[in-house]
Amino acid sequence: MLQVVFRSQLTTLLSYLDIQRICLAAARNNRKAAVSGFMVECGGVFLQSLEGPVHVVNETLDRMYRDNRHDHIEIVCSEQDIPQRRFEVWAMNVMFLDDDAFWTRVFGSEYSCDEMLTQRMDPAFAMGILAMAYRHACSETGLSAAAAGNRLGRIPQIRHMIRR
Ligand SMILES: Cc1cc2nc3c(=O)[nH]c(=O)nc-3n(C[C@H](O)[C@H](O)[C@H](O)COP(=O)(O)O)c2cc1C
């Protein structure tokens, strides 16, 4: 099982609804391929984790590299042979982080949206933000962060895509 965490930037301004639609389509593709994942968005920057069998994660990445709605796709970190999935509840879900007050309230940290805009992202920061956002999304939606077991990741409902 491979985990890849990467960062990308929107090439044009998209609405929440556009991004939610991308997430839904992504979740449907991922579920078919037994890929699970999670992403956060802030100021047009995405940070995303994909987990699954090596070849399907790589196929998903290949498709994403060809998608001109985003560019500057940079792998922040990747790990082969992870013993278990770290973001297993959804096949893909998104949480919107584009409000500094939200960062303080949810993460209780001094981090802000600006950190997401830094092109060379620190892997520990990236994993920390994804893990905190994922836990927050699970608790807001009443789902256990480790509930899926061997089940395929869920397709998120719009209300699962957390906004401030
Ligand atoms: C920020 C972002 C994240 C995406 N995440 C995924 C993903 O996790 N899985 C996926 O299949 N497609 C994802 N996509 C869409 C792909 O880039 C591509 O458009 C899609 O896989 C093509 O699928 P289709 O051939 O079924 O239309 C994402 C796109 C963007 C902009």
The ligand as a Tripos MOL2 file, in Angstrom:
@<TRIPOS>MOLECULE
LIG
   31    33     1     0     0
SMALL
NO_CHARGES

@<TRIPOS>ATOM
      1 C1         -7.4260   19.1060   -6.6460 C.3       1 LIG1
      2 C2         -7.8620   17.9190   -7.4500 C.ar      1 LIG1
      3 C3         -7.9150   16.6700   -6.8430 C.ar      1 LIG1
      4 C4         -8.3110   15.5390   -7.5710 C.ar      1 LIG1
      5 N1         -8.3280   14.3170   -6.9650 N.ar      1 LIG1
      6 C5         -8.6460   13.2250   -7.6930 C.ar      1 LIG1
      7 C6         -8.6420   11.9270   -7.0930 C.ar      1 LIG1
      8 O1         -8.3550   11.7500   -5.9120 O.2       1 LIG1
      9 N2         -9.0100   10.8740   -7.8700 N.ar      1 LIG1
     10 C7         -9.3610   11.0150   -9.1870 C.ar      1 LIG1
     11 O2         -9.6700   10.0160   -9.8390 O.2       1 LIG1
     12 N3         -9.3750   12.2210   -9.7640 N.ar      1 LIG1
     13 C8         -9.0300   13.3250   -9.0590 C.ar      1 LIG1
     14 N4         -9.0590   14.5570   -9.6380 N.ar      1 LIG1
     15 C9         -9.5440   14.6440  -11.0310 C.3       1 LIG1
     16 C10        -8.4620   14.2000  -11.9930 C.3       1 LIG1
     17 O3         -7.5040   15.2050  -12.1210 O.3       1 LIG1
     18 C11        -9.0690   13.8620  -13.3570 C.3       1 LIG1
     19 O4         -9.7820   14.9450  -13.8620 O.3       1 LIG1
     20 C12       -10.0200   12.7000  -13.2430 C.3       1 LIG1
     21 O5         -9.4190   11.6280  -12.5700 O.3       1 LIG1
     22 C13       -10.4420   12.2030  -14.6410 C.3       1 LIG1
     23 O6        -11.3790   11.2180  -14.3880 O.3       1 LIG1
     24 P1        -12.3990   10.7520  -15.4980 P.3       1 LIG1
     25 O7        -11.5180   10.1870  -16.5800 O.co2     1 LIG1
     26 O8        -13.2460    9.7610  -14.8080 O.co2     1 LIG1
     27 O9        -13.1270   11.9960  -15.9320 O.co2     1 LIG1
     28 C14        -8.6710   15.6880   -8.9370 C.ar      1 LIG1
     29 C15        -8.6130   16.9460   -9.5320 C.ar      1 LIG1
     30 C16        -8.2240   18.0520   -8.8080 C.ar      1 LIG1
     31 C17        -8.1890   19.3950   -9.4720 C.3       1 LIG1
@<TRIPOS>BOND
     1     1     2 1
     2     2     3 ar
     3     2    30 ar
     4     3     4 ar
     5     4     5 ar
     6     4    28 ar
     7     5     6 ar
     8     6     7 ar
     9     6    13 1
    10     7     8 2
    11     7     9 ar
    12     9    10 ar
    13    10    11 2
    14    10    12 ar
    15    12    13 ar
    16    13    14 ar
    17    14    15 1
    18    14    28 ar
    19    15    16 1
    20    16    17 1
    21    16    18 1
    22    18    19 1
    23    18    20 1
    24    20    21 1
    25    20    22 1
    26    22    23 1
    27    23    24 1
    28    24    25 2
    29    24    26 1
    30    24    27 1
    31    28    29 ar
    32    29    30 ar
    33    30    31 1
@<TRIPOS>SUBSTRUCTURE
     1 LIG1         1 GROUP 0 **** ****
